[in-house]
Amino acid sequence: MIFRTAVEHARRHRGLIPQFFFIVLGMGSAGVYLVRLAKGPHVTWDKTNNPEPWNKLDPTYQYKFVAVGMDYKDLKKNGPDF
């Protein structure tokens, strides 16, 4: 129903086509980013088998999406193994 109405408006008003395109592009990229965040090492979905998954990560693991000026290859672990 809503999709059909949007297509009818786009046929009548050609200037709406880029707006619909960028709205869909923005919503799609936001959804992909949320899925990426949900699969990160700091999120626990299964608390019975692996309650603290971040303890099993290497100290050189890059947590941030973009790390400006940070070289993760030279990091050393400062704490004890649990």
mmCIF file of the N, C-alpha and C atoms, coordinates in Angstrom:
data_MODEL
# 
_entry.id   MODEL 
# 
loop_
_atom_site.group_PDB 
_atom_site.id 
_atom_site.type_symbol 
_atom_site.label_atom_id 
_atom_site.label_alt_id 
_atom_site.label_comp_id 
_atom_site.label_asym_id 
_atom_site.label_entity_id 
_atom_site.label_seq_id 
_atom_site.pdbx_PDB_ins_code 
_atom_site.Cartn_x 
_atom_site.Cartn_y 
_atom_site.Cartn_z 
_atom_site.occupancy 
_atom_site.B_iso_or_equiv 
_atom_site.pdbx_formal_charge 
_atom_site.auth_seq_id 
_atom_site.auth_comp_id 
_atom_site.auth_asym_id 
_atom_site.auth_atom_id 
_atom_site.pdbx_PDB_model_num 
ATOM 1   N N  . MET A 1 1  ? 0.823  -1.188  0.000   1.00 0.00 ? 1  MET A N  1 
ATOM 2   C CA . MET A 1 1  ? 0.000  0.000   0.000   1.00 0.00 ? 1  MET A CA 1 
ATOM 3   C C  . MET A 1 1  ? 0.875  1.264   0.000   1.00 0.00 ? 1  MET A C  1 
ATOM 4   N N  . ILE A 1 2  ? 1.790  1.355   0.963   1.00 0.00 ? 2  ILE A N  1 
ATOM 5   C CA . ILE A 1 2  ? 2.635  2.537   1.048   1.00 0.00 ? 2  ILE A CA 1 
ATOM 6   C C  . ILE A 1 2  ? 3.614  2.576   -0.115  1.00 0.00 ? 2  ILE A C  1 
ATOM 7   N N  . PHE A 1 3  ? 4.149  1.396   -0.473  1.00 0.00 ? 3  PHE A N  1 
ATOM 8   C CA . PHE A 1 3  ? 5.099  1.346   -1.579  1.00 0.00 ? 3  PHE A CA 1 
ATOM 9   C C  . PHE A 1 3  ? 4.421  1.746   -2.890  1.00 0.00 ? 3  PHE A C  1 
ATOM 10  N N  . ARG A 1 4  ? 3.205  1.294   -3.095  1.00 0.00 ? 4  ARG A N  1 
ATOM 11  C CA . ARG A 1 4  ? 2.470  1.646   -4.312  1.00 0.00 ? 4  ARG A CA 1 
ATOM 12  C C  . ARG A 1 4  ? 2.214  3.150   -4.388  1.00 0.00 ? 4  ARG A C  1 
ATOM 13  N N  . THR A 1 5  ? 1.873  3.759   -3.252  1.00 0.00 ? 5  THR A N  1 
ATOM 14  C CA . THR A 1 5  ? 1.654  5.204   -3.212  1.00 0.00 ? 5  THR A CA 1 
ATOM 15  C C  . THR A 1 5  ? 2.942  5.964   -3.505  1.00 0.00 ? 5  THR A C  1 
ATOM 16  N N  . ALA A 1 6  ? 4.065  5.490   -2.975  1.00 0.00 ? 6  ALA A N  1 
ATOM 17  C CA . ALA A 1 6  ? 5.348  6.141   -3.230  1.00 0.00 ? 6  ALA A CA 1 
ATOM 18  C C  . ALA A 1 6  ? 5.720  6.047   -4.704  1.00 0.00 ? 6  ALA A C  1 
ATOM 19  N N  . VAL A 1 7  ? 5.457  4.910   -5.338  1.00 0.00 ? 7  VAL A N  1 
ATOM 20  C CA . VAL A 1 7  ? 5.753  4.748   -6.770  1.00 0.00 ? 7  VAL A CA 1 
ATOM 21  C C  . VAL A 1 7  ? 4.874  5.670   -7.603  1.00 0.00 ? 7  VAL A C  1 
ATOM 22  N N  . GLU A 1 8  ? 3.610  5.801   -7.244  1.00 0.00 ? 8  GLU A N  1 
ATOM 23  C CA . GLU A 1 8  ? 2.710  6.705   -7.980  1.00 0.00 ? 8  GLU A CA 1 
ATOM 24  C C  . GLU A 1 8  ? 3.166  8.156   -7.858  1.00 0.00 ? 8  GLU A C  1 
ATOM 25  N N  . HIS A 1 9  ? 3.596  8.564   -6.675  1.00 0.00 ? 9  HIS A N  1 
ATOM 26  C CA . HIS A 1 9  ? 4.095  9.934   -6.497  1.00 0.00 ? 9  HIS A CA 1 
ATOM 27  C C  . HIS A 1 9  ? 5.383  10.142  -7.284  1.00 0.00 ? 9  HIS A C  1 
ATOM 28  N N  . ALA A 1 10 ? 6.247  9.127   -7.326  1.00 0.00 ? 10 ALA A N  1 
ATOM 29  C CA . ALA A 1 10 ? 7.506  9.252   -8.063  1.00 0.00 ? 10 ALA A CA 1 
ATOM 30  C C  . ALA A 1 10 ? 7.251  9.349   -9.564  1.00 0.00 ? 10 ALA A C  1 
ATOM 31  N N  . ARG A 1 11 ? 6.214  8.690   -10.045 1.00 0.00 ? 11 ARG A N  1 
ATOM 32  C CA . ARG A 1 11 ? 5.895  8.789   -11.471 1.00 0.00 ? 11 ARG A CA 1 
ATOM 33  C C  . ARG A 1 11 ? 5.367  10.181  -11.824 1.00 0.00 ? 11 ARG A C  1 
ATOM 34  N N  . ARG A 1 12 ? 4.590  10.763  -10.912 1.00 0.00 ? 12 ARG A N  1 
ATOM 35  C CA . ARG A 1 12 ? 4.041  12.083  -11.181 1.00 0.00 ? 12 ARG A CA 1 
ATOM 36  C C  . ARG A 1 12 ? 5.058  13.192  -10.969 1.00 0.00 ? 12 ARG A C  1 
ATOM 37  N N  . HIS A 1 13 ? 5.890  13.048  -9.936  1.00 0.00 ? 13 HIS A N  1 
ATOM 38  C CA . HIS A 1 13 ? 6.875  14.071  -9.594  1.00 0.00 ? 13 HIS A CA 1 
ATOM 39  C C  . HIS A 1 13 ? 8.270  13.444  -9.666  1.00 0.00 ? 13 HIS A C  1 
ATOM 40  N N  . ARG A 1 14 ? 8.972  13.663  -10.764 1.00 0.00 ? 14 ARG A N  1 
ATOM 41  C CA . ARG A 1 14 ? 10.277 13.033  -11.002 1.00 0.00 ? 14 ARG A CA 1 
ATOM 42  C C  . ARG A 1 14 ? 11.345 13.489  -10.009 1.00 0.00 ? 14 ARG A C  1 
ATOM 43  N N  . GLY A 1 15 ? 11.171 14.620  -9.394  1.00 0.00 ? 15 GLY A N  1 
ATOM 44  C CA . GLY A 1 15 ? 12.149 15.124  -8.433  1.00 0.00 ? 15 GLY A CA 1 
ATOM 45  C C  . GLY A 1 15 ? 12.190 14.330  -7.132  1.00 0.00 ? 15 GLY A C  1 
ATOM 46  N N  . LEU A 1 16 ? 11.190 13.490  -6.892  1.00 0.00 ? 16 LEU A N  1 
ATOM 47  C CA . LEU A 1 16 ? 11.170 12.675  -5.672  1.00 0.00 ? 16 LEU A CA 1 
ATOM 48  C C  . LEU A 1 16 ? 12.037 11.430  -5.779  1.00 0.00 ? 16 LEU A C  1 
ATOM 49  N N  . ILE A 1 17 ? 12.410 11.033  -6.982  1.00 0.00 ? 17 ILE A N  1 
ATOM 50  C CA . ILE A 1 17 ? 13.183 9.797   -7.164  1.00 0.00 ? 17 ILE A CA 1 
ATOM 51  C C  . ILE A 1 17 ? 14.533 9.866   -6.444  1.00 0.00 ? 17 ILE A C  1 
ATOM 52  N N  . PRO A 1 18 ? 15.334 10.939  -6.582  1.00 0.00 ? 18 PRO A N  1 
ATOM 53  C CA . PRO A 1 18 ? 16.589 10.974  -5.817  1.00 0.00 ? 18 PRO A CA 1 
ATOM 54  C C  . PRO A 1 18 ? 16.368 10.989  -4.308  1.00 0.00 ? 18 PRO A C  1 
ATOM 55  N N  . GLN A 1 19 ? 15.302 11.624  -3.868  1.00 0.00 ? 19 GLN A N  1 
ATOM 56  C CA . GLN A 1 19 ? 15.020 11.660  -2.437  1.00 0.00 ? 19 GLN A CA 1 
ATOM 57  C C  . GLN A 1 19 ? 14.704 10.256  -1.929  1.00 0.00 ? 19 GLN A C  1 
ATOM 58  N N  . PHE A 1 20 ? 13.894 9.498   -2.648  1.00 0.00 ? 20 PHE A N  1 
ATOM 59  C CA . PHE A 1 20 ? 13.602 8.125   -2.264  1.00 0.00 ? 20 PHE A CA 1 
ATOM 60  C C  . PHE A 1 20 ? 14.873 7.279   -2.272  1.00 0.00 ? 20 PHE A C  1 
ATOM 61  N N  . PHE A 1 21 ? 15.731 7.492   -3.256  1.00 0.00 ? 21 PHE A N  1 
ATOM 62  C CA . PHE A 1 21 ? 16.979 6.741   -3.358  1.00 0.00 ? 21 PHE A CA 1 
ATOM 63  C C  . PHE A 1 21 ? 17.867 6.982   -2.138  1.00 0.00 ? 21 PHE A C  1 
ATOM 64  N N  . PHE A 1 22 ? 18.046 8.238   -1.754  1.00 0.00 ? 22 PHE A N  1 
ATOM 65  C CA . PHE A 1 22 ? 18.930 8.542   -0.634  1.00 0.00 ? 22 PHE A CA 1 
ATOM 66  C C  . PHE A 1 22 ? 18.335 8.124   0.708   1.00 0.00 ? 22 PHE A C  1 
ATOM 67  N N  . ILE A 1 23 ? 17.020 8.140   0.818   1.00 0.00 ? 23 ILE A N  1 
ATOM 68  C CA . ILE A 1 23 ? 16.384 7.652   2.042   1.00 0.00 ? 23 ILE A CA 1 
ATOM 69  C C  . ILE A 1 23 ? 16.623 6.153   2.192   1.00 0.00 ? 23 ILE A C  1 
ATOM 70  N N  . VAL A 1 24 ? 16.439 5.403   1.112   1.00 0.00 ? 24 VAL A N  1 
ATOM 71  C CA . VAL A 1 24 ? 16.663 3.953   1.155   1.00 0.00 ? 24 VAL A CA 1 
ATOM 72  C C  . VAL A 1 24 ? 18.139 3.650   1.397   1.00 0.00 ? 24 VAL A C  1 
ATOM 73  N N  . LEU A 1 25 ? 19.028 4.409   0.774   1.00 0.00 ? 25 LEU A N  1 
ATOM 74  C CA . LEU A 1 25 ? 20.461 4.214   0.981   1.00 0.00 ? 25 LEU A CA 1 
ATOM 75  C C  . LEU A 1 25 ? 20.852 4.476   2.442   1.00 0.00 ? 25 LEU A C  1 
ATOM 76  N N  . GLY A 1 26 ? 20.340 5.529   3.026   1.00 0.00 ? 26 GLY A N  1 
ATOM 77  C CA . GLY A 1 26 ? 20.643 5.848   4.419   1.00 0.00 ? 26 GLY A CA 1 
ATOM 78  C C  . GLY A 1 26 ? 20.098 4.815   5.386   1.00 0.00 ? 26 GLY A C  1 
ATOM 79  N N  . MET A 1 27 ? 18.871 4.372   5.161   1.00 0.00 ? 27 MET A N  1 
ATOM 80  C CA . MET A 1 27 ? 18.290 3.358   6.036   1.00 0.00 ? 27 MET A CA 1 
ATOM 81  C C  . MET A 1 27 ? 19.024 2.029   5.901   1.00 0.00 ? 27 MET A C  1 
ATOM 82  N N  . GLY A 1 28 ? 19.424 1.681   4.695   1.00 0.00 ? 28 GLY A N  1 
ATOM 83  C CA . GLY A 1 28 ? 20.157 0.437   4.485   1.00 0.00 ? 28 GLY A CA 1 
ATOM 84  C C  . GLY A 1 28 ? 21.522 0.458   5.145   1.00 0.00 ? 28 GLY A C  1 
ATOM 85  N N  . SER A 1 29 ? 22.238 1.566   4.999   1.00 0.00 ? 29 SER A N  1 
ATOM 86  C CA . SER A 1 29 ? 23.565 1.647   5.610   1.00 0.00 ? 29 SER A CA 1 
ATOM 87  C C  . SER A 1 29 ? 23.468 1.690   7.137   1.00 0.00 ? 29 SER A C  1 
ATOM 88  N N  . ALA A 1 30 ? 22.439 2.319   7.683   1.00 0.00 ? 30 ALA A N  1 
ATOM 89  C CA . ALA A 1 30 ? 22.243 2.318   9.136   1.00 0.00 ? 30 ALA A CA 1 
ATOM 90  C C  . ALA A 1 30 ? 21.947 0.910   9.636   1.00 0.00 ? 30 ALA A C  1 
ATOM 91  N N  . GLY A 1 31 ? 21.165 0.152   8.889   1.00 0.00 ? 31 GLY A N  1 
ATOM 92  C CA . GLY A 1 31 ? 20.875 -1.231  9.268   1.00 0.00 ? 31 GLY A CA 1 
ATOM 93  C C  . GLY A 1 31 ? 22.112 -2.110  9.236   1.00 0.00 ? 31 GLY A C  1 
ATOM 94  N N  . VAL A 1 32 ? 22.937 -1.938  8.201   1.00 0.00 ? 32 VAL A N  1 
ATOM 95  C CA . VAL A 1 32 ? 24.173 -2.721  8.099   1.00 0.00 ? 32 VAL A CA 1 
ATOM 96  C C  . VAL A 1 32 ? 25.109 -2.379  9.255   1.00 0.00 ? 32 VAL A C  1 
ATOM 97  N N  . TYR A 1 33 ? 25.200 -1.112  9.622   1.00 0.00 ? 33 TYR A N  1 
ATOM 98  C CA . TYR A 1 33 ? 26.063 -0.708  10.727  1.00 0.00 ? 33 TYR A CA 1 
ATOM 99  C C  . TYR A 1 33 ? 25.555 -1.263  12.058  1.00 0.00 ? 33 TYR A C  1 
ATOM 100 N N  . LEU A 1 34 ? 24.241 -1.303  12.263  1.00 0.00 ? 34 LEU A N  1 
ATOM 101 C CA . LEU A 1 34 ? 23.703 -1.875  13.491  1.00 0.00 ? 34 LEU A CA 1 
ATOM 102 C C  . LEU A 1 34 ? 23.982 -3.367  13.586  1.00 0.00 ? 34 LEU A C  1 
ATOM 103 N N  . VAL A 1 35 ? 23.906 -4.071  12.462  1.00 0.00 ? 35 VAL A N  1 
ATOM 104 C CA . VAL A 1 35 ? 24.247 -5.498  12.458  1.00 0.00 ? 35 VAL A CA 1 
ATOM 105 C C  . VAL A 1 35 ? 25.722 -5.678  12.785  1.00 0.00 ? 35 VAL A C  1 
ATOM 106 N N  . ARG A 1 36 ? 26.575 -4.816  12.257  1.00 0.00 ? 36 ARG A N  1 
ATOM 107 C CA . ARG A 1 36 ? 28.009 -4.888  12.548  1.00 0.00 ? 36 ARG A CA 1 
ATOM 108 C C  . ARG A 1 36 ? 28.277 -4.644  14.027  1.00 0.00 ? 36 ARG A C  1 
ATOM 109 N N  . LEU A 1 37 ? 27.576 -3.691  14.637  1.00 0.00 ? 37 LEU A N  1 
ATOM 110 C CA . LEU A 1 37 ? 27.743 -3.432  16.060  1.00 0.00 ? 37 LEU A CA 1 
ATOM 111 C C  . LEU A 1 37 ? 27.247 -4.601  16.912  1.00 0.00 ? 37 LEU A C  1 
ATOM 112 N N  . ALA A 1 38 ? 26.185 -5.248  16.485  1.00 0.00 ? 38 ALA A N  1 
ATOM 113 C CA . ALA A 1 38 ? 25.620 -6.355  17.256  1.00 0.00 ? 38 ALA A CA 1 
ATOM 114 C C  . ALA A 1 38 ? 26.516 -7.579  17.240  1.00 0.00 ? 38 ALA A C  1 
ATOM 115 N N  . LYS A 1 39 ? 27.405 -7.688  16.271  1.00 0.00 ? 39 LYS A N  1 
ATOM 116 C CA . LYS A 1 39 ? 28.304 -8.839  16.187  1.00 0.00 ? 39 LYS A CA 1 
ATOM 117 C C  . LYS A 1 39 ? 29.690 -8.532  16.729  1.00 0.00 ? 39 LYS A C  1 
ATOM 118 N N  . GLY A 1 40 ? 29.862 -7.422  17.417  1.00 0.00 ? 40 GLY A N  1 
ATOM 119 C CA . GLY A 1 40 ? 31.167 -7.022  17.928  1.00 0.00 ? 40 GLY A CA 1 
ATOM 120 C C  . GLY A 1 40 ? 31.619 -7.873  19.104  1.00 0.00 ? 40 GLY A C  1 
ATOM 121 N N  . PRO A 1 41 ? 32.877 -7.737  19.499  1.00 0.00 ? 41 PRO A N  1 
ATOM 122 C CA . PRO A 1 41 ? 33.412 -8.561  20.582  1.00 0.00 ? 41 PRO A CA 1 
ATOM 123 C C  . PRO A 1 41 ? 32.922 -8.147  21.967  1.00 0.00 ? 41 PRO A C  1 
ATOM 124 N N  . HIS A 1 42 ? 32.358 -6.980  22.112  1.00 0.00 ? 42 HIS A N  1 
ATOM 125 C CA . HIS A 1 42 ? 31.902 -6.488  23.399  1.00 0.00 ? 42 HIS A CA 1 
ATOM 126 C C  . HIS A 1 42 ? 30.438 -6.807  23.672  1.00 0.00 ? 42 HIS A C  1 
ATOM 127 N N  . VAL A 1 43 ? 29.773 -7.528  22.767  1.00 0.00 ? 43 VAL A N  1 
ATOM 128 C CA . VAL A 1 43 ? 28.366 -7.873  22.918  1.00 0.00 ? 43 VAL A CA 1 
ATOM 129 C C  . VAL A 1 43 ? 28.270 -9.356  23.256  1.00 0.00 ? 43 VAL A C  1 
ATOM 130 N N  . THR A 1 44 ? 27.523 -9.683  24.300  1.00 0.00 ? 44 THR A N  1 
ATOM 131 C CA . THR A 1 44 ? 27.356 -11.066 24.722  1.00 0.00 ? 44 THR A CA 1 
ATOM 132 C C  . THR A 1 44 ? 25.936 -11.512 24.414  1.00 0.00 ? 44 THR A C  1 
ATOM 133 N N  . TRP A 1 45 ? 25.791 -12.466 23.507  1.00 0.00 ? 45 TRP A N  1 
ATOM 134 C CA . TRP A 1 45 ? 24.484 -13.015 23.178  1.00 0.00 ? 45 TRP A CA 1 
ATOM 135 C C  . TRP A 1 45 ? 24.261 -14.345 23.905  1.00 0.00 ? 45 TRP A C  1 
ATOM 136 N N  . ASP A 1 46 ? 25.321 -15.101 24.152  1.00 0.00 ? 46 ASP A N  1 
ATOM 137 C CA . ASP A 1 46 ? 25.222 -16.407 24.793  1.00 0.00 ? 46 ASP A CA 1 
ATOM 138 C C  . ASP A 1 46 ? 25.999 -16.348 26.106  1.00 0.00 ? 46 ASP A C  1 
ATOM 139 N N  . LYS A 1 47 ? 25.315 -16.094 27.202  1.00 0.00 ? 47 LYS A N  1 
ATOM 140 C CA . LYS A 1 47 ? 25.991 -15.913 28.485  1.00 0.00 ? 47 LYS A CA 1 
ATOM 141 C C  . LYS A 1 47 ? 26.348 -17.230 29.166  1.00 0.00 ? 47 LYS A C  1 
ATOM 142 N N  . THR A 1 48 ? 25.797 -18.342 28.728  1.00 0.00 ? 48 THR A N  1 
ATOM 143 C CA . THR A 1 48 ? 26.093 -19.605 29.391  1.00 0.00 ? 48 THR A CA 1 
ATOM 144 C C  . THR A 1 48 ? 27.408 -20.204 28.898  1.00 0.00 ? 48 THR A C  1 
ATOM 145 N N  . ASN A 1 49 ? 27.678 -20.171 27.597  1.00 0.00 ? 49 ASN A N  1 
ATOM 146 C CA . ASN A 1 49 ? 28.894 -20.785 27.058  1.00 0.00 ? 49 ASN A CA 1 
ATOM 147 C C  . ASN A 1 49 ? 30.094 -19.852 27.093  1.00 0.00 ? 49 ASN A C  1 
ATOM 148 N N  . ASN A 1 50 ? 29.886 -18.566 26.884  1.00 0.00 ? 50 ASN A N  1 
ATOM 149 C CA . ASN A 1 50 ? 30.994 -17.615 26.828  1.00 0.00 ? 50 ASN A CA 1 
ATOM 150 C C  . ASN A 1 50 ? 30.554 -16.297 27.477  1.00 0.00 ? 50 ASN A C  1 
ATOM 151 N N  . PRO A 1 51 ? 30.607 -16.200 28.810  1.00 0.00 ? 51 PRO A N  1 
ATOM 152 C CA . PRO A 1 51 ? 30.072 -14.995 29.464  1.00 0.00 ? 51 PRO A CA 1 
ATOM 153 C C  . PRO A 1 51 ? 30.936 -13.746 29.264  1.00 0.00 ? 51 PRO A C  1 
ATOM 154 N N  . GLU A 1 52 ? 32.225 -13.907 29.030  1.00 0.00 ? 52 GLU A N  1 
ATOM 155 C CA . GLU A 1 52 ? 33.107 -12.754 28.838  1.00 0.00 ? 52 GLU A CA 1 
ATOM 156 C C  . GLU A 1 52 ? 33.969 -12.970 27.599  1.00 0.00 ? 52 GLU A C  1 
ATOM 157 N N  . PRO A 1 53 ? 33.428 -12.744 26.398  1.00 0.00 ? 53 PRO A N  1 
ATOM 158 C CA . PRO A 1 53 ? 34.192 -13.025 25.178  1.00 0.00 ? 53 PRO A CA 1 
ATOM 159 C C  . PRO A 1 53 ? 35.342 -12.060 24.947  1.00 0.00 ? 53 PRO A C  1 
ATOM 160 N N  . TRP A 1 54 ? 35.316 -10.899 25.569  1.00 0.00 ? 54 TRP A N  1 
ATOM 161 C CA . TRP A 1 54 ? 36.371 -9.918  25.351  1.00 0.00 ? 54 TRP A CA 1 
ATOM 162 C C  . TRP A 1 54 ? 37.684 -10.339 26.014  1.00 0.00 ? 54 TRP A C  1 
ATOM 163 N N  . ASN A 1 55 ? 37.642 -11.292 26.953  1.00 0.00 ? 55 ASN A N  1 
ATOM 164 C CA . ASN A 1 55 ? 38.879 -11.762 27.584  1.00 0.00 ? 55 ASN A CA 1 
ATOM 165 C C  . ASN A 1 55 ? 39.680 -12.679 26.666  1.00 0.00 ? 55 ASN A C  1 
ATOM 166 N N  . LYS A 1 56 ? 39.058 -13.229 25.638  1.00 0.00 ? 56 LYS A N  1 
ATOM 167 C CA . LYS A 1 56 ? 39.744 -14.145 24.729  1.00 0.00 ? 56 LYS A CA 1 
ATOM 168 C C  . LYS A 1 56 ? 40.344 -13.435 23.522  1.00 0.00 ? 56 LYS A C  1 
ATOM 169 N N  . LEU A 1 57 ? 40.234 -12.119 23.453  1.00 0.00 ? 57 LEU A N  1 
ATOM 170 C CA . LEU A 1 57 ? 40.753 -11.380 22.308  1.00 0.00 ? 57 LEU A CA 1 
ATOM 171 C C  . LEU A 1 57 ? 42.231 -11.074 22.478  1.00 0.00 ? 57 LEU A C  1 
ATOM 172 N N  . ASP A 1 58 ? 42.913 -11.009 21.375  1.00 0.00 ? 58 ASP A N  1 
ATOM 173 C CA . ASP A 1 58 ? 44.322 -10.649 21.341  1.00 0.00 ? 58 ASP A CA 1 
ATOM 174 C C  . ASP A 1 58 ? 44.484 -9.169  21.708  1.00 0.00 ? 58 ASP A C  1 
ATOM 175 N N  . PRO A 1 59 ? 45.566 -8.790  22.395  1.00 0.00 ? 59 PRO A N  1 
ATOM 176 C CA . PRO A 1 59 ? 45.732 -7.367  22.735  1.00 0.00 ? 59 PRO A CA 1 
ATOM 177 C C  . PRO A 1 59 ? 45.928 -6.477  21.514  1.00 0.00 ? 59 PRO A C  1 
ATOM 178 N N  . THR A 1 60 ? 46.246 -7.054  20.368  1.00 0.00 ? 60 THR A N  1 
ATOM 179 C CA . THR A 1 60 ? 46.413 -6.245  19.160  1.00 0.00 ? 60 THR A CA 1 
ATOM 180 C C  . THR A 1 60 ? 45.123 -6.139  18.357  1.00 0.00 ? 60 THR A C  1 
ATOM 181 N N  . TYR A 1 61 ? 44.000 -6.629  18.901  1.00 0.00 ? 61 TYR A N  1 
ATOM 182 C CA . TYR A 1 61 ? 42.720 -6.562  18.187  1.00 0.00 ? 61 TYR A CA 1 
ATOM 183 C C  . TYR A 1 61 ? 42.244 -5.109  18.127  1.00 0.00 ? 61 TYR A C  1 
ATOM 184 N N  . GLN A 1 62 ? 41.845 -4.670  16.956  1.00 0.00 ? 62 GLN A N  1 
ATOM 185 C CA . GLN A 1 62 ? 41.389 -3.291  16.775  1.00 0.00 ? 62 GLN A CA 1 
ATOM 186 C C  . GLN A 1 62 ? 39.902 -3.209  17.087  1.00 0.00 ? 62 GLN A C  1 
ATOM 187 N N  . TYR A 1 63 ? 39.557 -2.565  18.197  1.00 0.00 ? 63 TYR A N  1 
ATOM 188 C CA . TYR A 1 63 ? 38.168 -2.444  18.616  1.00 0.00 ? 63 TYR A CA 1 
ATOM 189 C C  . TYR A 1 63 ? 37.423 -1.386  17.816  1.00 0.00 ? 63 TYR A C  1 
ATOM 190 N N  . LYS A 1 64 ? 38.084 -0.298  17.524  1.00 0.00 ? 64 LYS A N  1 
ATOM 191 C CA . LYS A 1 64 ? 37.420 0.821   16.872  1.00 0.00 ? 64 LYS A CA 1 
ATOM 192 C C  . LYS A 1 64 ? 37.306 0.594   15.371  1.00 0.00 ? 64 LYS A C  1 
ATOM 193 N N  . PHE A 1 65 ? 36.278 1.183   14.777  1.00 0.00 ? 65 PHE A N  1 
ATOM 194 C CA . PHE A 1 65 ? 36.090 1.108   13.328  1.00 0.00 ? 65 PHE A CA 1 
ATOM 195 C C  . PHE A 1 65 ? 37.186 1.900   12.620  1.00 0.00 ? 65 PHE A C  1 
ATOM 196 N N  . VAL A 1 66 ? 37.473 3.088   13.118  1.00 0.00 ? 66 VAL A N  1 
ATOM 197 C CA . VAL A 1 66 ? 38.547 3.922   12.588  1.00 0.00 ? 66 VAL A CA 1 
ATOM 198 C C  . VAL A 1 66 ? 39.380 4.392   13.775  1.00 0.00 ? 66 VAL A C  1 
ATOM 199 N N  . ALA A 1 67 ? 40.662 4.088   13.768  1.00 0.00 ? 67 ALA A N  1 
ATOM 200 C CA . ALA A 1 67 ? 41.560 4.509   14.834  1.00 0.00 ? 67 ALA A CA 1 
ATOM 201 C C  . ALA A 1 67 ? 42.617 5.426   14.224  1.00 0.00 ? 67 ALA A C  1 
ATOM 202 N N  . VAL A 1 68 ? 42.465 6.720   14.436  1.00 0.00 ? 68 VAL A N  1 
ATOM 203 C CA . VAL A 1 68 ? 43.388 7.689   13.862  1.00 0.00 ? 68 VAL A CA 1 
ATOM 204 C C  . VAL A 1 68 ? 44.600 7.804   14.777  1.00 0.00 ? 68 VAL A C  1 
ATOM 205 N N  . GLY A 1 69 ? 45.767 7.542   14.233  1.00 0.00 ? 69 GLY A N  1 
ATOM 206 C CA . GLY A 1 69 ? 47.010 7.707   14.980  1.00 0.00 ? 69 GLY A CA 1 
ATOM 207 C C  . GLY A 1 69 ? 47.298 6.589   15.971  1.00 0.00 ? 69 GLY A C  1 
ATOM 208 N N  . MET A 1 70 ? 46.601 5.468   15.905  1.00 0.00 ? 70 MET A N  1 
ATOM 209 C CA . MET A 1 70 ? 46.820 4.369   16.843  1.00 0.00 ? 70 MET A CA 1 
ATOM 210 C C  . MET A 1 70 ? 47.312 3.160   16.082  1.00 0.00 ? 70 MET A C  1 
ATOM 211 N N  . ASP A 1 71 ? 48.450 2.614   16.503  1.00 0.00 ? 71 ASP A N  1 
ATOM 212 C CA . ASP A 1 71 ? 48.995 1.423   15.867  1.00 0.00 ? 71 ASP A CA 1 
ATOM 213 C C  . ASP A 1 71 ? 48.797 0.245   16.820  1.00 0.00 ? 71 ASP A C  1 
ATOM 214 N N  . TYR A 1 72 ? 47.888 -0.652  16.480  1.00 0.00 ? 72 TYR A N  1 
ATOM 215 C CA . TYR A 1 72 ? 47.552 -1.767  17.352  1.00 0.00 ? 72 TYR A CA 1 
ATOM 216 C C  . TYR A 1 72 ? 48.568 -2.901  17.285  1.00 0.00 ? 72 TYR A C  1 
ATOM 217 N N  . LYS A 1 73 ? 49.498 -2.859  16.355  1.00 0.00 ? 73 LYS A N  1 
ATOM 218 C CA . LYS A 1 73 ? 50.473 -3.933  16.214  1.00 0.00 ? 73 LYS A CA 1 
ATOM 219 C C  . LYS A 1 73 ? 51.504 -3.921  17.336  1.00 0.00 ? 73 LYS A C  1 
ATOM 220 N N  . ASP A 1 74 ? 51.786 -2.762  17.907  1.00 0.00 ? 74 ASP A N  1 
ATOM 221 C CA . ASP A 1 74 ? 52.824 -2.646  18.925  1.00 0.00 ? 74 ASP A CA 1 
ATOM 222 C C  . ASP A 1 74 ? 52.299 -2.746  20.353  1.00 0.00 ? 74 ASP A C  1 
ATOM 223 N N  . LEU A 1 75 ? 51.013 -2.982  20.554  1.00 0.00 ? 75 LEU A N  1 
ATOM 224 C CA . LEU A 1 75 ? 50.458 -3.049  21.897  1.00 0.00 ? 75 LEU A CA 1 
ATOM 225 C C  . LEU A 1 75 ? 50.834 -4.368  22.580  1.00 0.00 ? 75 LEU A C  1 
ATOM 226 N N  . LYS A 1 76 ? 51.004 -4.299  23.883  1.00 0.00 ? 76 LYS A N  1 
ATOM 227 C CA . LYS A 1 76 ? 51.291 -5.484  24.675  1.00 0.00 ? 76 LYS A CA 1 
ATOM 228 C C  . LYS A 1 76 ? 50.228 -5.601  25.765  1.00 0.00 ? 76 LYS A C  1 
ATOM 229 N N  . LYS A 1 77 ? 49.970 -6.794  26.168  1.00 0.00 ? 77 LYS A N  1 
ATOM 230 C CA . LYS A 1 77 ? 48.966 -7.041  27.191  1.00 0.00 ? 77 LYS A CA 1 
ATOM 231 C C  . LYS A 1 77 ? 49.506 -6.610  28.549  1.00 0.00 ? 77 LYS A C  1 
ATOM 232 N N  . ASN A 1 78 ? 48.735 -5.820  29.299  1.00 0.00 ? 78 ASN A N  1 
ATOM 233 C CA . ASN A 1 78 ? 49.175 -5.305  30.595  1.00 0.00 ? 78 ASN A CA 1 
ATOM 234 C C  . ASN A 1 78 ? 48.627 -6.083  31.776  1.00 0.00 ? 78 ASN A C  1 
ATOM 235 N N  . GLY A 1 79 ? 47.634 -6.905  31.569  1.00 0.00 ? 79 GLY A N  1 
ATOM 236 C CA . GLY A 1 79 ? 46.992 -7.580  32.683  1.00 0.00 ? 79 GLY A CA 1 
ATOM 237 C C  . GLY A 1 79 ? 47.242 -9.078  32.676  1.00 0.00 ? 79 GLY A C  1 
ATOM 238 N N  . PRO A 1 80 ? 46.796 -9.768  33.739  1.00 0.00 ? 80 PRO A N  1 
ATOM 239 C CA . PRO A 1 80 ? 46.978 -11.222 33.824  1.00 0.00 ? 80 PRO A CA 1 
ATOM 240 C C  . PRO A 1 80 ? 45.957 -11.964 32.965  1.00 0.00 ? 80 PRO A C  1 
ATOM 241 N N  . ASP A 1 81 ? 46.240 -13.218 32.672  1.00 0.00 ? 81 ASP A N  1 
ATOM 242 C CA . ASP A 1 81 ? 45.294 -14.079 31.958  1.00 0.00 ? 81 ASP A CA 1 
ATOM 243 C C  . ASP A 1 81 ? 44.296 -14.652 32.962  1.00 0.00 ? 81 ASP A C  1 
ATOM 244 N N  . PHE A 1 82 ? 43.028 -14.672 32.613  1.00 0.00 ? 82 PHE A N  1 
ATOM 245 C CA . PHE A 1 82 ? 42.000 -15.223 33.481  1.00 0.00 ? 82 PHE A CA 1 
ATOM 246 C C  . PHE A 1 82 ? 41.513 -16.530 32.920  1.00 0.00 ? 82 PHE A C  1 
# 
